[in-house]
Amino acid sequence: MEDMKNFMFIKTLILAGGNGTRLWPLSRRLMPKQFLQLFNDKSRSLFQKTIERNSVFCNDFMILTNEDQYFLALDQIDELGLPRPKFLLEELGRNTAPAITFASFFSDEHDILFVTPSDHLIKNMKAYSEAIQEALFWAKKDYIVTFGIEPKEPHIGYGYIECKGNDVQKFHEKPDLKTAQSYLIHNANECFTRYLWNSGMFMFRAGVYLEELQKHAPEIYKACKEVYDKHIKFIDDRQVRITKMQNIPNISIDYAVMEKSDKIKVVPGKFEWNDVGSFDSLVDEIDSKEALEIESRHNFYYSDNANKLIATIGLEDYIVIDTKDALLIAKKGHSQKVREVVAQLKDTNPELLTTHSIVHRPWGTYEILIDDKGYKIKRIVVKPGKRLSLQRHFHRNEHWIVVSGTAEVQVGNRTYFVCPNESTYIKMGEIHRLSNPGKIPVILIEAQVGEYTGEDDIVRIEDDYKRVEESS
């Protein structure tokens, strides 16, 4: 019981604004890896697992993300049946040092913050609890604590912490393979110092972190403080927008503080940890789809179409990721190079980095079935009790055909119901809104016809979700 009382001093900051590009094409900007429900039970995302795992120790959360991902996070918290926490919504991602700085500004200087990414998979709760308890001990003594993980393999995708007990000797950048192998050999020889993976989790008093930031990276402190003082917008008591961030340096907490401060301790974590940072790490956590293999072995297959047959001939040690609009085939051990694919797509086909064919909105989802010159066809699902914004378009007409449920439609000054197998028409320029007043989802097919059918052809007049300059 005394342990649980100690835990209640902790405020947990969950960093949930990443785009997870190393898991493209599964992970996209509007549906990044932390929100994907792709593990074997299909019931929890990494974000939800992070919330559940830490709610055992803490009932005070802050979620730092961006406006694009806010409603995804909100929906997934509601699925867990937990109270809604405070959200800090960044207009622009500027790495972990500024993100943690804003969270510290929104905390009392004596608050102990536990900072954790939202996209890590952690097992062995007993060992995890013990590590947090040990970190709390040091944080109360005004140290900034980082968590190190015992390496299982010579991984070149992680930074390393060289330590002696709880004392940090040095932080090391992501190494080449030969250097990573030397770290494991060193650990095996049971020397006084050890090399641990840098997990990206931290614990400290908010005031201590801000003092060390001001001492070692004053330019970051100054830039963040100016934004905090002048460009913070309270949408409601649980939602804060952080704007005008372009002058804040893009830098991690490691570079800004951890590598410079003399108030650093490390807690070696004995729990199982996976940052799911590549498909090579993901294949250890989810089951492969069954495939028809001829002279093939040791492959991993994933498809978002449960009915699609995958057949291979002469394929060995490959990863095959199939989505509706993209197919990735990578040799095992090379999946870190997905970032090179992403870099090229930024110039050639940036939409493939942003959305899946199914796009999540606060009111439901839409799926693009056909997108061709002069027309677009969507399947739209509106949740019970939800409605789209009151809006108009200047370059397209829309035809709505209801498949399931009953839709309430407002066009101009008229409001009427559209039932299954009925349709309605919205002329270009007309003010309109689609609502679902019922208790089951409304499913409809939308046919857009016009010279331009881009998602940015919208003028929002009213919106229940306080969105700014977004598509419906």
C-alpha positions, 0 to 999 in steps of 0.5 A: 500500500505504501508503494501505491501511495508513492506512485500517486505523486507521479504525473504521466506525460505520454508523447503521442505525436509521432508519425511512425514512418518506419512502419509505412505503409501500415503507419500514416500521418493521420493513423500512425503506429501508436493508434493501430490496433494490429496486435494479435488480440486486435483490441488495444493499440500501443497508445491504449496499452500505454494508458492502461499500463501506467494507469496502475501507477498514476491517475493524472495524465497529460497527452502531448500530440497534434491536432490531426491525432487528437480525436484518434487519441480521444476515441481510444481513451473513451474505448477504455472507459477512462476519464479524459486527460489534459491534451497539449496539442502542438501545431508543429512537432519540434522533438522531445525537448520542447514537448517536455518543456511545455508539459513542465510549464503546465505542471507545478515545479514540485510535480514528478513527471514520468515521460513515456512514448506512446508506441512502446510495447512493455511486458512483465509488469512486476519488473516495470513497477520496480523500475518506476519505483526505483526511478521515483526514489532518485527523482525525489532526490532531484535527479533526472532519471532515464531508463536503460534496457538490457540489450538482447542483440547488437541493435543499430537502431537504438542509442546506448547508455554507458553506465556504472550502477545508477551513474551515467558515464556517457551517452552513445549515438546509434552505433554501427554493427561492429560497435554494437557487437562490442557493447554486448561482448563488454556486457558479457565480460561482467565489467563494472560498466554496462551498455544499455539501450536508451529507452526514451523514458524519463522521470524528474521534478518539473522544476529540476528539468526546467532549471537544467534546460535553462542552464544547458539549452537556454535558447530552447527554454527562451523560445518555449517560454515565449510561446507559452506566454503568448501563443497558448490557446485554451479550447476548453479545460482539457484541451490546449493548443500550442501555436507559433512554434516555428522558431523553437529549435528541433532538438531531443531531450538527450542533446538538450539536457541529458548529455550535459547535465550532472544531475542524471541517473539511470535505472536499468529496466529488467522488463521486456521492452520493444519500441516497435520501431521497424518491421523486424521488431514488429514481426516478433509481436504479431502473428503472420498471415497464412500464405501458400508457400512453395519453396519459401520459408521464414517469411512474415506476411501481413494484409489488411484484407483477411480474404486475400490469398498470398502465395510465394515461390522461392521467397526466404526471410522476407517481410510482405506488408499488403495494404489497399493502396501500397505493397511493401516487400523487404528482406528481413534485417533491412526494414529500417530502410523504409525511411528511404522509401518514405523520403522518396514518397515525400516528393513523388506521392505525399498522399500515401504518407498521410492517409490510408484509404480509410480516413478517421474523423471525429464523427466516424470514417470515410473510405475512398472507393474511386478517385478519378478525374472529375469524380470521387466515390466514398463510403461514409460511416457516421457514428450515432449521435455525431454530425459533420460540420455545417459546410459548403463546397465550391467545386463539386456537387454531391450525391448521397445514397443511404445504405444503413441507418437513417440520416438527418440532412440539412440543405440550406434552410430545409432539414429532412430524413434520408432512409436506407435505399433513399438518396439526396443531392447537394448542389455546388455552393449549398450550405449543408450538414449530415447528422446521425440522430439514431442509435446505429451507424449511418452508412452511405455512399457519396458520389462527388462530381466536379472539376475538383474533388480535393479534401480541401474544397470546404468552407466550414461554417459551424463545427462541433469539434472546434477544428480549424481549416481541416477537411470534413 
